[in-house]
Amino acid sequence: MQLLLRRRSGDGQGETLDHELSGKTLRLGASARADFQLPGLQKEVRVSAGRNAILRLSCRTAALQRDGALVKTTTLAPGEAVDAGGYRFRAFAAPTGFDAGLEITGDANYISVLTAEVQRGIRPWSTRRFSWLAAGLILALFLILPFLAIDNPAVARFTSLPGIPDDRHWSSGELSSVHRAAGVAEDCSACHQKPFEMVRDGVCTDCHQRIREHADVHEFAGLDLPGERCAGCHREHNEPARLVRQDNPLCTDCHASPDAWRDVSDTELLAVHAFSADGHPEFRLSRWVPDGDGAAHGWRLQRTRAAPATLTDESQLKFNHEVHLDRDKVQTPNSREALACASCHVPKDSGEHFEPVRMDTHCRDCHSLNFDPFDPQVELPHGNTRAAFEALEAHFIREFTDPELRAERSVQKPRRLPGKRMGEASCEGSGLDCGLREAASEARYQFAETGCVTCHEVSDTGADTPIDRWFVHPVKLTVDWYSQSRFSHQSHLNLAGRSGDAICLDCHAADTSQKATDVLMPAKDNCLGCHDANRQSVAVDCVGCHQFHRPEGTPSVEVRDL
């Protein structure tokens, strides 16, 4: 049985912690053998699963109170409850992955327990009397004395002596490593500023000033996001130490039923129960698309929930992955080896994204920007159309106006360069006219036949002058296709029995892509192959892919209790 046990402190209005328990029969109580501790519960309650999410609760004696009667055994359907020893046990419908859910509220009735003990009678110098005496001594040394030291310097100096108890004994566990810092680890009052009061959120934001809420609290005002205490999720002094919650109910408690708070915001949100074929919606891709013809008004980020194969990459770049990964067609200039994915796509240190692909770094070795076989060392500037036109005119005017260069050009027999236009060796007319004509011819070749137009979208405006006639569309590559999620390429590049391009091509079908408009991103089905929650494969929690404190959230320091 997989049981989701939800413990609410107080009368059900306090904080909530979810626990995952598994076993055929689970014991709840105060004994050392209990699977879940309920302090003060004298009669152990055993829980087992029935059919259709029905729970069976039992005690060895009639200690379960149901409808005013005490019984040994009872069954609970979702929504039904039973009382025992000051605690209330209520069954609820558990999310996907659990057989049943059980919520526990209340606390043990210690007054009744102590009264029953007193009524049994206490013999002089009995074991029980020694127990009460020891309890009183512990209370004086470990509670009253440290409490007096809080506001009394003399008592504080006394408790600082070796072997004398102080308020450090109040701690229920070690601090997490990130909080073992100077000014925190040695001073309890750095966080616990008032005795016996919960730590305020303002104490957290004093240090964590850049942390943000889960969402814009003004847009989702009806959810009262700042009403959830920081310590409700980030619990200190707990063993085992885990400062960040990673259980799925952190997210699915709200996102399993987004219709319940649909009136709060018109944001498109679909129900999420678990990462499975029917428990998680299709991924939503983010891509930069041009705003207006030729990105005349810039670029806008468009998010679309659709299969990647149905979308197009509108970066306005021309590129054929299939050709570049074909060893028979493309090799590196020096080693003559085939290109690999890693030849252009280099992971950043974070392991999540990649360094930008740039012309000078990744393309220029093969795609030289030289243009004049008579002077192959001269290259066009990249990324600036006007500068390229000016460079063409300046070069050819100099070639034909300088007598020595013009004479040398007329007798030179240069080697024809692949993919390059063979310019005029001589020209009739003034050097200025010849230079402008040759520049115009080269511009037409670059922007209409081969050259710039090989990789870029180029429009012919029909203008008279070359500098106004050709318009090269700007390029903007999408670097974060799933902007609302996190993904570690580093961990996925170390799969057993796989290496190199084989791992990349498992998710990105680049070896069959002939157009730059192909969106080579994996869909949900690709991830489910390893991480399907229903198949008990490689587990992945919600926070394994999604941030809780999101960048678009309101800064917590502005809305939390200061």
VEXSE-977111 format. One record per residue (C-alpha): y, z, x. Coordinates in steps of 0.05 Angstrom, whole numbers, padded with zeros to 5 digits, m for minus. Each point is the difference from the previous one (the first is absolute). Layout:
<atoms>
     c2     c3     c1
      Y      Z      X
...
</atoms>
This chain:
<atoms>
     c2     c3     c1
  00000  00000  00000
  00069 m00019  00025
  00049  00051 m00030
  00076 m00003  00003
  00022  00073 m00003
  00074  00010 m00015
  00027  00070  00014
  00066  00018 m00033
  00032  00066  00023
  00029  00050 m00049
 m00007 m00017 m00074
 m00003 m00074  00013
  00074 m00009  00015
 m00005  00009  00075
 m00023 m00047  00055
 m00062 m00043 m00003
 m00052 m00014  00052
 m00058 m00049 m00009
 m00068  00011  00033
 m00060 m00045  00004
 m00067  00036 m00007
 m00069 m00031  00000
 m00069  00030 m00017
 m00050  00005 m00055
  00024  00070 m00020
  00066  00030  00024
  00015  00074  00004
  00069  00027 m00016
  00016  00073  00014
  00020  00053  00051
 m00066  00005  00037
 m00011 m00027  00070
 m00049 m00052 m00024
  00048 m00030 m00052
  00016 m00074  00010
  00072  00015 m00024
  00034  00067  00007
  00030  00033 m00062
  00024  00069  00023
 m00018  00057 m00047
 m00049 m00040 m00043
 m00057  00051 m00006
 m00050 m00045 m00035
 m00017 m00064  00037
  00009 m00063 m00042
 m00048 m00058  00013
  00021 m00071 m00016
 m00045 m00060 m00009
  00010 m00070 m00029
 m00027 m00026 m00066
  00007 m00069 m00029
  00065 m00035 m00018
  00044  00044  00045
 m00024  00064 m00037
 m00003  00063  00044
 m00050  00057 m00008
  00026  00070  00019
 m00046  00061  00005
 m00001  00073  00021
 m00058  00048  00010
  00032  00046 m00051
  00041 m00014 m00063
  00067 m00006  00037
  00025 m00067 m00028
  00048  00009 m00058
 m00003 m00060 m00048
  00033  00001 m00069
  00004  00077  00001
 m00073  00010  00019
 m00033  00017  00067
 m00055 m00048  00021
 m00042 m00013  00062
  00001 m00076 m00004
  00047 m00051 m00030
  00017 m00074  00007
  00070 m00029  00007
  00022 m00070 m00020
  00067 m00026  00027
  00055  00042 m00032
 m00044  00061 m00016
  00009  00067  00035
 m00034  00067  00011
  00025  00067  00029
 m00033  00047  00051
  00028  00058  00039
  00073 m00018 m00009
 m00011 m00073  00017
  00001 m00059 m00048
 m00047 m00059  00014
  00020 m00066 m00034
 m00036 m00066  00006
  00040 m00064  00007
 m00014 m00074  00010
 m00005 m00012  00075
  00022 m00065  00034
 m00047 m00053  00026
 m00046  00027  00054
 m00014  00068 m00033
 m00052  00019 m00051
  00044  00053 m00033
  00064  00040  00008
  00011  00075 m00008
  00068  00034 m00001
  00005  00075  00016
  00062  00041 m00019
  00016  00074 m00001
 m00020  00057  00047
 m00051  00056 m00001
  00016  00061 m00044
  00004  00050  00057
  00022  00057 m00045
 m00064 m00004 m00040
 m00041 m00003  00064
  00033  00061  00030
 m00004  00038 m00066
 m00075 m00012 m00004
 m00008  00025  00071
  00040  00064 m00014
 m00039  00014 m00063
 m00065  00002  00040
  00026  00063  00036
  00013  00012  00073
 m00039  00052  00038
  00037  00041  00054
 m00003 m00035  00067
 m00040 m00057 m00029
  00000 m00070  00030
  00048 m00021 m00054
  00050  00054  00019
 m00002 m00022  00073
  00011 m00071 m00025
  00063  00020 m00038
  00025  00039  00060
 m00011 m00061  00045
  00035 m00044 m00050
  00060  00046 m00001
  00003  00001  00075
 m00003 m00076  00004
  00055 m00004 m00052
  00045  00046  00039
 m00012 m00033  00068
 m00002 m00073 m00019
  00046 m00004 m00060
  00049  00058 m00003
  00014  00006  00075
  00013 m00075  00011
  00042 m00003 m00064
  00045  00056  00025
  00008 m00037  00066
  00034 m00059 m00035
  00067  00035 m00009
 m00007  00059  00047
  00010 m00016  00074
 m00030  00066  00023
 m00064 m00012 m00038
  00000 m00073  00024
  00001  00024  00072
 m00057  00047 m00014
 m00043 m00054 m00032
  00013 m00045  00060
 m00039  00048  00045
 m00070 m00022  00020
 m00053  00020 m00050
  00049  00016 m00056
 m00008 m00043 m00063
  00058 m00045 m00020
  00011 m00056 m00051
 m00042 m00049  00040
 m00060  00032 m00033
  00025 m00026 m00067
 m00016 m00071  00020
 m00060 m00031 m00035
 m00012 m00049  00057
  00027 m00035  00061
  00061 m00045 m00003
 m00014 m00074  00005
  00013 m00029  00069
  00064 m00037 m00021
  00032  00066 m00021
 m00017  00038  00063
  00069 m00011  00027
  00052  00045  00031
  00038  00037 m00054
 m00055 m00008 m00052
 m00066  00025  00027
  00031  00066  00026
  00046  00014 m00060
 m00030  00004 m00069
  00069  00005 m00031
  00015 m00071  00024
 m00037 m00023 m00063
 m00012  00064 m00040
  00073  00018 m00006
 m00009  00051 m00056
 m00060  00048 m00004
 m00052 m00017 m00053
  00036 m00064 m00022
 m00029 m00069  00008
  00030 m00044  00054
  00058 m00040 m00027
  00002 m00076  00007
  00067  00007  00034
 m00034  00033  00059
 m00044 m00062  00008
  00058 m00049 m00004
  00039  00040  00052
 m00047 m00032  00051
 m00027 m00060 m00038
  00067 m00029 m00017
 m00023 m00073 m00002
 m00057  00011 m00049
  00006 m00036 m00066
 m00027  00011 m00070
 m00057 m00039 m00029
  00049 m00044 m00038
  00072 m00005 m00021
  00010  00065 m00039
  00057 m00030 m00039
 m00042 m00059 m00025
 m00058  00047 m00016
  00041  00059 m00022
 m00049  00017 m00056
 m00056  00016  00049
  00039  00056  00035
 m00028 m00019  00068
  00042  00054  00037
 m00032  00052 m00045
 m00065 m00006  00040
  00006  00048  00059
 m00011 m00026  00070
 m00052  00055  00011
 m00037 m00024 m00062
 m00030 m00055  00044
  00016  00023  00071
 m00036  00067  00005
  00006  00041  00063
 m00045  00057  00025
 m00061 m00033 m00031
 m00069 m00009  00030
 m00021 m00052  00014
  00070 m00020  00019
  00023 m00063 m00036
  00074 m00003 m00010
  00000 m00068 m00035
 m00039 m00010 m00065
 m00047 m00059  00003
 m00039  00007 m00064
  00005 m00056 m00051
  00022  00046 m00059
  00066  00007  00037
  00014 m00071 m00024
 m00048 m00012 m00058
  00022  00061 m00040
  00062 m00041 m00017
 m00017 m00072  00015
 m00065 m00001 m00040
  00043  00002 m00064
  00067 m00034  00015
  00010 m00014 m00075
  00011  00075 m00009
  00067 m00006  00036
  00016 m00073 m00014
  00063  00021 m00038
  00028  00030  00065
  00006 m00067  00036
 m00014 m00074 m00012
 m00032 m00007  00070
 m00064 m00040 m00003
 m00056  00049  00014
 m00074 m00010 m00017
 m00052  00055 m00007
 m00037  00021  00063
 m00063  00044 m00003
 m00033 m00015  00067
 m00006 m00057  00050
 m00053 m00041 m00037
 m00004 m00067 m00035
  00019  00030 m00067
  00038  00061  00024
  00056 m00033  00040
  00045 m00060 m00018
  00006 m00062  00042
  00046  00007  00060
  00072 m00021 m00006
  00026 m00043  00057
  00071  00001  00028
  00029 m00065  00027
  00068 m00026  00020
  00021 m00060 m00042
  00064 m00041  00009
  00055  00014 m00049
  00028 m00068 m00017
 m00014 m00068  00032
 m00011  00009  00075
  00012  00075 m00008
  00073 m00015 m00014
  00009  00070 m00029
 m00045  00035  00050
 m00069  00028 m00013
 m00029  00048 m00051
 m00064  00041  00002
 m00047 m00018 m00057
 m00059  00043 m00020
 m00056 m00034 m00039
 m00066  00027 m00026
 m00045 m00061  00008
 m00057 m00026  00042
  00027 m00023  00068
 m00033 m00068 m00008
  00045 m00014 m00060
  00065  00014  00038
  00038 m00039  00053
  00034  00023  00064
  00072 m00024 m00006
  00022  00015  00072
  00020 m00074  00007
 m00040 m00006  00064
 m00052 m00054  00013
 m00063  00024  00035
 m00073 m00020  00000
 m00046  00059  00018
 m00063 m00043 m00002
  00026 m00048  00054
  00024  00056  00045
 m00067  00037 m00003
 m00040 m00064  00014
 m00020  00000  00073
 m00008 m00076  00001
  00072 m00010 m00021
  00041  00056  00031
 m00010  00039  00065
  00046  00045  00040
  00040 m00041  00052
 m00024  00037  00062
 m00070  00025 m00013
 m00019 m00054 m00050
 m00032  00052 m00044
  00000  00000 m00076
  00054  00038 m00035
 m00020  00066 m00034
  00032  00040 m00055
  00024  00049  00053
  00036 m00056  00037
  00057  00006 m00050
 m00014  00062 m00041
  00008  00062  00044
 m00005  00068 m00035
  00057  00048  00007
 m00012  00069  00030
 m00005  00029 m00071
 m00061 m00044 m00013
  00026 m00018 m00069
  00044 m00062  00010
  00007 m00054  00053
  00053 m00020  00049
  00043 m00059 m00026
 m00025 m00070  00016
  00056 m00034  00039
  00011 m00071  00025
  00016  00020  00071
 m00058  00048  00006
 m00057 m00035 m00036
  00018 m00074 m00011
  00043 m00027  00057
 m00057 m00006  00050
 m00031 m00056 m00041
  00060 m00023 m00042
  00053 m00013  00052
  00070 m00015 m00026
  00016 m00052  00054
  00022 m00066 m00030
  00023 m00049  00054
 m00055 m00029  00045
  00054 m00020  00050
  00017  00075  00008
 m00060  00040 m00024
  00027  00067  00024
  00053  00001 m00054
 m00021  00034 m00065
  00032  00008 m00068
  00021  00070 m00022
 m00045  00028 m00055
  00023  00033 m00065
  00070 m00030 m00003
  00007 m00069 m00030
  00073 m00010  00019
 m00013  00022  00072
 m00057 m00051  00003
  00046 m00057 m00023
  00053  00020  00050
 m00052  00004  00056
 m00024 m00071 m00016
  00070 m00029  00000
  00021  00037  00063
 m00062 m00022  00038
  00002 m00074 m00018
  00076 m00007  00008
 m00007  00029  00070
 m00058 m00047  00015
  00041 m00062 m00018
  00070  00020  00023
 m00020  00024  00069
 m00005 m00065  00042
 m00053  00028  00046
 m00043  00027 m00057
  00008 m00064 m00039
 m00021 m00043  00059
 m00059  00045  00016
 m00022 m00002 m00073
  00001 m00076 m00002
 m00050 m00008  00057
 m00043  00061 m00014
 m00070 m00010 m00030
 m00019  00068 m00028
 m00070  00019 m00023
 m00007 m00003 m00076
 m00008  00070 m00028
 m00049  00010 m00059
  00038  00010 m00064
  00067 m00017  00032
  00046 m00059 m00014
  00013 m00047  00057
  00076 m00005  00002
  00043 m00058  00023
  00004 m00010  00075
  00065 m00039 m00004
  00053 m00014 m00051
  00057 m00050 m00010
  00065  00033 m00017
  00041  00061  00021
 m00035  00063  00023
  00025  00038 m00062
 m00026 m00052 m00049
 m00067 m00006  00036
 m00008  00075  00003
  00016  00010 m00074
 m00048 m00056 m00021
 m00056  00027  00042
  00012  00071 m00027
 m00002 m00026 m00071
 m00066 m00037  00013
 m00032  00061  00031
  00024  00044 m00059
 m00031 m00048 m00050
 m00065  00002  00040
  00000  00077  00004
  00017  00013 m00073
 m00034 m00059 m00035
 m00061 m00021  00041
 m00028  00052  00048
  00030  00058  00036
  00036  00053 m00040
 m00028 m00029 m00064
 m00071  00013  00024
  00007  00075 m00012
  00063  00004 m00045
  00020 m00024 m00068
  00059 m00048  00010
  00043 m00031 m00054
  00040 m00065  00007
  00068  00010 m00033
  00020 m00073  00010
  00064  00019  00036
  00031 m00049  00050
  00001  00046  00061
 m00067  00025  00029
  00025  00072  00003
  00012 m00001 m00075
 m00059 m00044 m00020
 m00059  00044  00020
 m00011  00069 m00029
 m00056  00043  00029
 m00024  00051 m00051
  00001  00072  00026
 m00067  00035  00012
 m00017  00071 m00021
 m00071  00025  00011
 m00028  00056 m00043
 m00026  00053  00047
 m00020  00053 m00051
 m00039 m00033 m00057
 m00022  00066 m00031
  00065  00039  00007
 m00022  00058 m00045
 m00063  00016  00041
 m00022  00018  00069
 m00054 m00034  00040
 m00025  00013  00071
 m00020 m00065  00035
 m00019  00041  00061
 m00057  00037 m00035
 m00025 m00064 m00034
 m00003 m00038  00066
 m00056  00046  00025
 m00056 m00017 m00048
 m00071  00006  00025
 m00029 m00067  00021
  00065 m00038 m00012
  00056 m00019  00047
  00057 m00048  00012
  00016 m00054 m00051
 m00063  00015 m00040
  00031  00065 m00025
  00067 m00033 m00016
 m00033 m00058 m00038
 m00040  00049 m00043
  00066  00015 m00036
  00045 m00059  00018
 m00030 m00070 m00009
  00046 m00031  00052
 m00053 m00046  00029
  00000 m00042 m00064
  00075  00003 m00015
  00036 m00066  00011
  00068  00019 m00031
  00050  00054  00016
  00009  00010 m00075
 m00070  00032 m00004
  00003  00075 m00012
 m00055  00026  00046
 m00001  00071 m00026
 m00064  00034 m00025
 m00006  00020 m00073
 m00028  00064 m00029
 m00071 m00027 m00001
  00001 m00007  00075
  00015  00074  00010
 m00051  00021 m00052
 m00054 m00029  00044
  00005  00063  00043
  00041  00050 m00040
 m00026 m00002 m00071
  00000  00071 m00028
 m00057 m00016 m00047
 m00046 m00021  00057
  00010  00062  00042
  00019 m00045  00059
  00055  00016  00051
  00043  00049 m00038
  00075 m00012 m00005
  00048  00047 m00036
  00063 m00021 m00036
  00044  00027  00056
 m00042 m00040  00050
  00038 m00062 m00024
  00060  00027 m00037
  00057  00046  00019
  00019  00057 m00046
  00070  00010  00029
  00023 m00072 m00008
  00062 m00031  00034
  00033 m00016 m00067
 m00006  00072 m00023
  00062  00044 m00006
  00013  00042  00062
 m00031  00068 m00014
  00057  00037  00033
  00045 m00025 m00057
 m00042  00024 m00058
 m00043  00058  00023
  00017  00073 m00006
  00046  00015  00059
</atoms>
